Amino acid sequence: MTLAQASFQLTRSFRCTPDKLWHLLTDPKAREVWSGPSDDDVLTADRADLREGGQDLHRCGPAEAPAYTVETRWYRLDAPQAACFSETVDAEGMRIGTSLVTYQITAEDGGTVLTVDVTTVSFVGEEALGDFKVGWTSALDRLPSLLVPVA
């Protein structure tokens, strides 16, 4: 099967300090709250090692049977301005895809702007590329449960 690739960028503005946003983006317990793509899905941190070269391991999916495993590898951490990491997603013994993700966090107009750039390679076909974007979009849309977005 041919590898399929896509890139996208998402931007959100929040009424908080860059330090507060950094904490919510990188703390494993906070990520469990906002990173699931819907209220019906869960994200559970099985291992967290937030340092350059560190690895996190999460399970995600429907609460009754989270079928996806996500391995995160941290490459660059410049708190609270930027991060670069990869995420590799497996399900039922099959590798689905890998993404390279960057966070850019900028103080602006009494709040903070978050820009997320994602480049994904799907190992199971083009149709999975849209799922990665939907997952990230939904997860970032859930951050307002922890922060008040700027209009």
C-alpha positions in Angstrom: 0.0 0.0 0.0 1.2 3.5 -0.8 1.9 5.8 2.1 -0.6 8.7 2.3 0.5 12.0 3.8 -1.2 15.2 4.8 -0.4 18.4 6.8 -2.7 20.8 8.5 -2.5 23.7 11.0 -4.9 24.6 13.8 -5.0 27.9 15.7 -6.8 28.7 18.9 -6.8 31.8 21.2 -7.3 31.5 25.0 -7.6 33.9 28.0 -4.7 32.5 30.0 -1.0 32.8 30.4 1.4 30.8 28.2 2.5 28.9 31.4 -1.1 27.8 32.1 -1.7 26.6 28.5 1.7 24.8 28.5 0.7 22.9 31.6 -2.6 21.8 30.1 -1.0 20.7 26.9 1.8 18.7 28.5 0.5 17.4 31.9 -0.7 13.8 31.5 -3.8 14.2 33.8 -4.9 17.4 32.0 -4.4 15.7 28.6 -6.7 12.9 29.8 -9.5 15.6 30.2 -9.2 17.4 26.8 -7.4 15.0 24.4 -10.2 12.6 23.8 -11.9 13.4 20.6 -15.4 13.3 22.1 -17.3 12.9 25.4 -17.8 9.2 24.6 -14.1 8.6 24.2 -11.3 8.4 26.8 -7.6 9.0 26.8 -5.7 7.2 29.6 -2.0 7.9 30.3 -0.2 4.7 31.0 3.2 6.2 31.0 4.4 9.8 31.0 8.0 11.1 30.6 7.9 14.8 29.7 11.5 15.5 28.8 13.4 15.7 25.6 13.9 12.1 24.6 11.0 11.0 26.8 8.2 8.7 25.8 4.5 8.8 26.8 2.1 5.9 26.2 -1.7 6.4 26.1 -4.7 4.3 25.4 -7.7 6.0 23.7 -11.1 5.2 22.1 -14.5 4.3 23.4 -14.6 4.2 27.2 -15.7 0.6 27.3 -12.9 -0.6 25.1 -10.2 1.9 24.2 -8.7 0.1 21.1 -6.0 2.7 20.1 -2.5 2.9 21.6 -0.6 6.2 21.1 3.1 6.5 21.7 4.4 10.0 22.0 8.1 10.8 21.7 9.2 14.3 22.9 12.0 15.9 20.7 12.0 19.5 21.8 10.5 21.2 24.8 10.9 25.0 25.2 8.5 25.8 28.0 6.2 27.6 27.6 6.7 28.6 24.0 7.1 25.5 21.8 7.2 21.7 21.7 7.9 19.2 19.0 6.9 15.5 19.3 5.7 12.6 17.3 2.7 10.4 17.9 2.4 6.9 16.5 -1.0 5.2 16.6 -1.6 1.5 16.7 -4.9 -0.5 16.9 -5.3 -4.2 17.3 -1.7 -4.9 16.4 -1.8 -2.7 13.3 0.2 0.5 12.9 -2.2 3.2 11.7 0.0 6.2 11.3 2.6 8.6 12.6 2.4 12.3 13.1 5.0 15.0 13.7 3.4 17.7 15.8 4.6 21.2 16.8 3.1 23.6 19.4 3.8 27.3 19.1 2.5 29.3 22.1 2.5 33.1 21.9 1.3 35.7 24.4 -1.0 38.1 22.6 -3.6 40.7 23.6 -3.9 39.6 27.2 -4.2 36.0 26.3 -2.4 33.2 24.5 -2.4 31.9 20.9 -1.8 28.3 20.3 -0.7 27.1 16.8 -0.5 23.4 16.2 1.1 22.1 13.0 0.6 18.4 12.2 2.1 16.3 9.4 0.7 12.8 9.3 1.7 9.7 7.4 -1.0 7.0 7.2 0.0 3.4 6.8 -3.5 2.2 6.1 -4.7 4.5 3.3 -5.8 8.0 2.7 -9.1 7.7 4.5 -7.3 7.6 7.9 -5.7 11.1 7.2 -9.1 12.8 7.8 -9.5 10.9 11.1 -6.2 12.4 12.4 -7.4 15.9 11.6 -10.8 15.3 13.1 -9.2 14.0 16.2 -6.9 17.0 16.7 -9.7 19.5 15.9 -12.1 17.8 18.3 -9.5 17.6 21.1 -8.5 21.3 20.7 -12.2 22.2 20.7 -12.4 20.5 24.1 -9.8 22.7 25.7 -12.5 25.3 26.6 -13.6 22.9 29.3 -10.4 23.9 31.1 -9.9 27.4 29.7 -12.0 30.3 28.6 -11.3 31.0 24.8 -10.8 34.6 23.6 -13.5 35.5 21.1 
